[in-house]
Amino acid sequence: MQTYLVGGAVRDRLLGRPVTERDYVVVGSTPAAMEAAGFRPVGRDFPVFLHPHTHAEYALARTERKTARGYHGFQFNAAPEVTLEEDLERRDLTINAMAEAPDGTLIDPYGGQADLAARQLRHVSPAFAEDPVRLLRVARFAAQLAPWGFRVAPDTQELMRELVRSGEVDALVPERVWAECEKALRSPAPRRFLEELRAAGALAILFPEIERLFGVPQPPRYHPEVDTGIHTLMVLEQATALSESPEVRFAALVHDLGKGTTDPAILPGHHGHEERGVDLIRALADRLRIPNRYRDLAVRVARYHGLVHRVFELRPKTVMKLVDGLDVLRRPENVEPFLLAVEADYRGRTGWEDKPYPQADAVRRAVTAAQSVQPQALIQQGLKGKALGEALQRERTRAIAKALEDHPDT
């Protein structure tokens, strides 16, 4: 039995990134021998075990053969005769196909170290085009490694396009699409994830609601970049700078989905795009089984971002409706993520990146003012039921009006 550290741990150590997970390949063993040594089996499709003490993953060296379309369409061979080089050959990228022996010796049969130095994401073998998950992973690695200057190799980009042309991408399961998307949203440059998917032709298949935005015009007065798809990428970039929250970044990404379904007769205007966007976000969340916390914030941003931009023009009664719509009196934690995504939308325009955004503070003042009006005093006056509710709304609206008057738009 020979054990090697493989994959991301080797790559990240050589790159100078923190090593957070360690995975191992075991050559020359069997499932029975692993269990006899105290390892706990956890793999469903092929033999993977957890170390009895460290709980790190140990997988038997394996090869694979394509037998059907999709991520699960493979037959695996994990016999003791499988070599380390054969195991590494089935991996997606050369920078992930390196191993380290217990004595620290680097095993690099496919040029991963050279590609690290060249900042290149390059496939190991033509078998790359057999697994559609690899397209998602390359796009995600492009987002994660963007600060180091990594680019996708041209021949690997061609194989990514082949995965689209062959229909393999159509077989991706929703859970895996969202899992890779969520990792990309947590990365330093999630915009790159979208750009790589689009370059491969996969965005139209996996996220057609986003692909549909490209080429759709907006009024140049408010959107010098004009193209709604470009605006969306710029908003995502601003959200990345403003917040590390993947929920905020997702809300920024999908805030304008409704503009992709605007009647061409009214372009470049987009009347009613907010509610159309809400419906599209809900459908997207259902299709990819996106967690509710992502969906709910995205819906609030899509529905109300325009009101925040115009808050200084609104009547206090309308601002009160905004406060109610955000449900911030019951859930004050809703305020900041919402305002961060909305500010990203405001700044995600050519030449607007550094403009002040006093609207966010105005909404914060309005929320604080509404929260300051409590029902106890009104209850003591004998109000209850519908009358109490109406009186609360009136008093909160007055408090909002005063808060906005005391701090006019500067």
Secondary structure as the mmCIF struct_conf table of DSSP 4:
data_model
#
loop_
_struct_conf.conf_type_id
_struct_conf.id
_struct_conf.beg_label_comp_id
_struct_conf.beg_label_asym_id
_struct_conf.beg_label_seq_id
_struct_conf.end_label_comp_id
_struct_conf.end_label_asym_id
_struct_conf.end_label_seq_id
STRN STRN1 GLN A 2 VAL A 6
TURN_TY1_P TURN_TY1_P1 GLY A 7 GLY A 7
HELX_RH_AL_P HELX_RH_AL_P1 GLY A 8 LEU A 15
TURN_TY1_P TURN_TY1_P2 GLY A 16 GLY A 16
STRN STRN2 ASP A 23 VAL A 27
BEND BEND1 GLY A 28 GLY A 28
HELX_RH_AL_P HELX_RH_AL_P2 PRO A 31 ALA A 36
TURN_TY1_P TURN_TY1_P3 ALA A 37 GLY A 38
HELX_LH_PP_P HELX_LH_PP_P1 PHE A 39 PHE A 39
STRN STRN3 ARG A 40 PRO A 41
BEND BEND2 ARG A 44 PHE A 46
STRN STRN4 VAL A 48 LEU A 50
TURN_TY1_P TURN_TY1_P4 PRO A 52 THR A 54
STRN STRN5 GLU A 57 LEU A 60
STRN STRN6 THR A 63 LYS A 66
BEND BEND3 ALA A 68 GLY A 70
TURN_TY1_P TURN_TY1_P5 TYR A 71 HIS A 72
STRN STRN7 PHE A 74 ASN A 77
TURN_TY1_P TURN_TY1_P6 PRO A 80 GLU A 81
HELX_RH_AL_P HELX_RH_AL_P3 LEU A 84 GLU A 89
TURN_TY1_P TURN_TY1_P7 ARG A 90 ARG A 90
BEND BEND4 ARG A 91 ASP A 92
STRN STRN8 LEU A 93 LEU A 93
HELX_RH_3T_P HELX_RH_3T_P1 THR A 94 ASN A 96
BEND BEND5 ALA A 97 ALA A 97
STRN STRN9 ALA A 99 GLU A 100
TURN_TY1_P TURN_TY1_P8 PRO A 102 ASP A 103
BEND BEND6 GLY A 104 GLY A 104
STRN STRN10 LEU A 106 ILE A 107
TURN_TY1_P TURN_TY1_P9 PRO A 109 TYR A 110
HELX_RH_AL_P HELX_RH_AL_P4 GLY A 112 ALA A 118
TURN_TY1_P TURN_TY1_P10 ARG A 119 ARG A 119
STRN STRN11 GLN A 120 LEU A 121
STRN STRN12 HIS A 123 HIS A 123
BEND BEND7 VAL A 124 SER A 125
HELX_RH_3T_P HELX_RH_3T_P2 PRO A 126 GLU A 130
TURN_TY1_P TURN_TY1_P11 PRO A 132 PRO A 132
HELX_RH_AL_P HELX_RH_AL_P5 VAL A 133 GLN A 144
TURN_TY1_P TURN_TY1_P12 LEU A 145 LEU A 145
HELX_RH_3T_P HELX_RH_3T_P3 ALA A 146 TRP A 148
TURN_TY1_P TURN_TY1_P13 GLY A 149 GLY A 149
STRN STRN13 ARG A 151 VAL A 152
HELX_RH_AL_P HELX_RH_AL_P6 PRO A 154 ARG A 165
TURN_TY1_P TURN_TY1_P14 SER A 166 GLY A 167
HELX_RH_3T_P HELX_RH_3T_P4 GLU A 168 ALA A 171
HELX_RH_AL_P HELX_RH_AL_P7 PRO A 174 LEU A 185
TURN_TY1_P TURN_TY1_P15 ARG A 186 ARG A 186
BEND BEND8 SER A 187 PRO A 188
HELX_RH_AL_P HELX_RH_AL_P8 PRO A 190 ALA A 200
TURN_TY1_P TURN_TY1_P16 GLY A 201 GLY A 201
HELX_RH_AL_P HELX_RH_AL_P9 LEU A 203 LEU A 206
HELX_RH_AL_P HELX_RH_AL_P10 PRO A 208 GLU A 211
TURN_TY1_P TURN_TY1_P17 ARG A 212 GLY A 215
TURN_TY1_P TURN_TY1_P18 PRO A 220 TYR A 222
TURN_TY1_P TURN_TY1_P19 PRO A 224 GLU A 225
HELX_RH_AL_P HELX_RH_AL_P11 THR A 228 LEU A 242
HELX_RH_AL_P HELX_RH_AL_P12 PRO A 246 VAL A 254
TURN_TY1_P TURN_TY1_P20 HIS A 255 ASP A 256
HELX_RH_3T_P HELX_RH_3T_P5 LEU A 257 THR A 261
HELX_RH_3T_P HELX_RH_3T_P6 PRO A 264 ILE A 266
TURN_TY1_P TURN_TY1_P21 LEU A 267 PRO A 268
TURN_TY1_P TURN_TY1_P22 HIS A 271 GLY A 272
HELX_RH_AL_P HELX_RH_AL_P13 HIS A 273 LEU A 288
TURN_TY1_P TURN_TY1_P23 ARG A 289 ARG A 289
HELX_RH_AL_P HELX_RH_AL_P14 ASN A 292 HIS A 309
TURN_TY1_P TURN_TY1_P24 ARG A 310 ARG A 310
HELX_RH_3T_P HELX_RH_3T_P7 VAL A 311 GLU A 313
BEND BEND9 LEU A 314 LEU A 314
HELX_RH_AL_P HELX_RH_AL_P15 PRO A 316 LEU A 326
TURN_TY1_P TURN_TY1_P25 ASP A 327 ARG A 330
HELX_RH_3T_P HELX_RH_3T_P8 PRO A 332 ASN A 334
HELX_RH_AL_P HELX_RH_AL_P16 VAL A 335 ARG A 347
BEND BEND10 ARG A 349 ARG A 349
TURN_TY1_P TURN_TY1_P26 THR A 350 ASP A 354
HELX_RH_AL_P HELX_RH_AL_P17 PRO A 358 SER A 372
BEND BEND11 PRO A 375 PRO A 375
HELX_RH_AL_P HELX_RH_AL_P18 GLN A 376 GLN A 380
TURN_TY1_P TURN_TY1_P27 GLN A 381 GLY A 382
HELX_RH_AL_P HELX_RH_AL_P19 GLY A 385 ASP A 406
BEND BEND12 HIS A 407 HIS A 407
#
